[in-house]
């Protein structure tokens, strides 16, 4: 096995992984719950914004708002995960 060739392939994989990470950081996904709560995340799954419509707020039913927020976060997280899977599908490296 040619070590130079292997090292070059490893460097190319490193460059590709870095590019993917940069691309994911620049992308945004949006999750929503009943149109009342909206969460934006970057491709790494980090929450960027949280928007709550006034009609979602009911002082007598805080649990409903909590549920909406969780649903919106989970929706956005699933979309961020899909972006990550799509971005790393071609690498053929486990864990990427």
N, C-alpha and C positions, 0 to 999 in steps of 0.2 A: 504494500500500500504506500503510495507516494505521500509523504508527510506534508510537502509543500502544497500539494493539491488539497489535502484535507484541511490544512490551516486556512487556505484561501476560501474553501467552502464554509468554514466556520465563521470567517470574517464576513462573508456575504450574508450568512444567516443572521449575524449580529446586526448588520446594517438594515436588513429587512425587518427584524424585530423592532429596532429603534424607530424605523419609519412607521410601522404599524402603530406603535405606542403614540407617536406624535399625531397620526391621523385620528386615532380614537379620541385623543384629548380634544381635538378640534371639532368632532362631530357631536351633535346634540340629538337626543331623543326626548319625546314627551309622553308622559303617562297621564291618564285622566280617570276620574271616578265620577260617573253620572254628569259630567260636564260642570260639576260644582267645584272640584279641586283638580288642579293641574300641577304636575311636577315635571321640571326639565332636568335632565342629567346629561353629563358628557358620556362619551363612549367607554369611560372607565367605571361608570356607575356612580359618579360623584354628583350629588344633588347640586344644581346650579340655581334653580328658582323654585318657589312654591307659591302658587296663587290660589286664593280661596275666595269664591264669590260670596257676597254678603248673605245671600239666601241660604247658604250652607251653615251659617252660624245661628244656633238656637241654644240659648243659655240653659234651657231645660233638657236638652238632649246632646250633651257634649260627646257621648259615646258615638253618636252617628257621625259627627265631624271627625272623630278619631278614626273611625272605620273608613271614611272617605279618604283621609290622608294616607292611611296604610295601603288602601287599594291603588291609589294613584302612584305611590312610591313603588309598589310591587309591579305595576304595569310598566312603568318607566324602566325598572331594573331588568325585567324580562326583555325589553327592547334593547337595552344596553348589552345584555348577555348575547343576544342574537347578533348584534354588530360585532362583538368580539369574536364569536365563532366564525362569522363570515370573513372577518379580516384575517384570521389566522388559519383558515381552512387549507390554504395552499402550502403552508410550511411543512406539514407532515411531521411535526415535532410534538410529542405528547406534552400536554400542559399548555400548549400555545393555541 
